[in-house]
């Protein structure tokens, strides 16, 4: 095992997850107040990079739960996405214990709730992803749809 000392000149070393949390929190501090939209069934997907087909699949699954995707906040998001964060009631992001400062800002400023989910990679993780969202938003999973494993049983 190789051990090396870090010289930080008095700064506390941070993990990549903490740096992302700080960055997202700073970008959202200037977010506008919510637009005149119905926020109750709108969600943000935070910290997950998606290609177009993956985003369409997520949007379809959310629609089956009666939810609408507001914005996707990722390393590819532009500033307008971060400024529109308040137009939703929930932030869906990988967890546990990720984006803590971001969640705190959103809860205090806009009364938003976090939904910590596993990345939907694989059947069981996909099931847990959709179940966590359905449970947190008081949605009924669609019959014959999600969760994936139950429809195959």
N, C-alpha and C positions, 0 to 999 in steps of 0.2 A: 504494500500500500504506500502510495506516494502522498506526502503531506507537504503543502507549501503555504507559507504565510501570505496573507493579503495585506497590502499597505493601502489603507483607505484614507489616510490623513484626517482621521477623526470622524469620517462618515461611516454610518452603519452599513455593512454589506447587505444587499437586497437580492432576493431571488428574482428570476425572470417573471414569475407570477405577480410579485409585489410591484415590479416596474410596470407591468401591464395595468394592474389595478390603479396605480398612481396616474398613469397616462389617461386612462378612460375617465377617471374621476375629474382630472383637470379639464379635459375636453368637454365634459358635461356640465361643468359649473356655469358655463355661459348659455346653457340651454334656455330656450324661450319657455314661457309658461304654456301650459297645454292649450292647443287650439280648441275650437268649438267642435270637438268630435266626441263620440261616445267611447270613453276610455275603458270601460268595465271589461270588455272582452277583447282588448288589444294587448299584444305582447311584443316585447323586444327579444331578439335572440342575440346574446352577448358573448363575445370571445370565441366564436366558432367560425372558421373559414368554410364557406360553401361555394361550390361551383353552381352554375345556373340550374342544372337538373336537380341537384341536391336541395337547393332552395325551393324549387317548385314542389318537390316531394314533401318537404317540411310544411310549406304553405297548405298543401292539400290535407295533410294530417291534422294541422291546426284547424282548418275549416271543418273537418269532420267532428271536431270537438267544439265547434261553435266559436272559434277564436280567429282573430285576424292578426297577421304579422305586421307590425308597425315598421320597425327597422332592424337591420342586421348590423351589429357593431363588431367589427373585426379589423384586422390590420389593413384590409382593403377598403374600409368604409371612408367616405369623405366627411368633411366637417358637418355638412348639412344633416347627415344621419345622427351624429352626436347631439346636434342642436335640437333634434326632434324627439329625443328620448322621452320627454314628459308626456307624449301623446298616447301612452300605454299605461296599464295598471300593473303589469308584471314584467320582470326581467328573467328570462330563462338563460341559465349559464351553467357550464360544467362545475361540478362541486365534488366533494364538500370543501368548504373553507377557501373559496376563490372569490375574488372581487369584493372583499369585505368593505373597503372604504367606498367603493362605487355603490354597493347596496345601501350603506348607511346614508350617503348623500341622497339617493333616490327615495329612500323611505322618509327621511326628515323633510325634504323639500317638496316632494310630490306624492307622498303616501303610497309609494309603489312597493310591491312585495317581490322578493326574490324567489325563484324556483330553481333549486340546485338539481341538476340532472346528470346522469352518466352520458358520455358521448355515445350516440346511437350506432355503435359499430358492433355488429353481430346481432343475433336474434334476441338473446336475453337482455342485452344492454338496450336494444331498441324497445323492448317491452317495458323495461324500467323507465326509459326516457318518457314514453307516452303515458305510462301510469302516473309518474310524478307530476306531469303537467295536468292530467285529468283530475287528479286528487287535489292539487293546489288551486285549481280554478273551478272546482265543484262541477266538473263536466262528466258526462256519462260516456265511457268509451263506446264507439259504434259497434253494433253487433256484426260479427263477421269481418270486422276491420281490425283495428288495434285493440288489444295487444296481439302482436303477430303470432307468438307461440300458441296462444289459446285457439286461434283459428286453424292451426295445423294439427291440433291434438285429436 
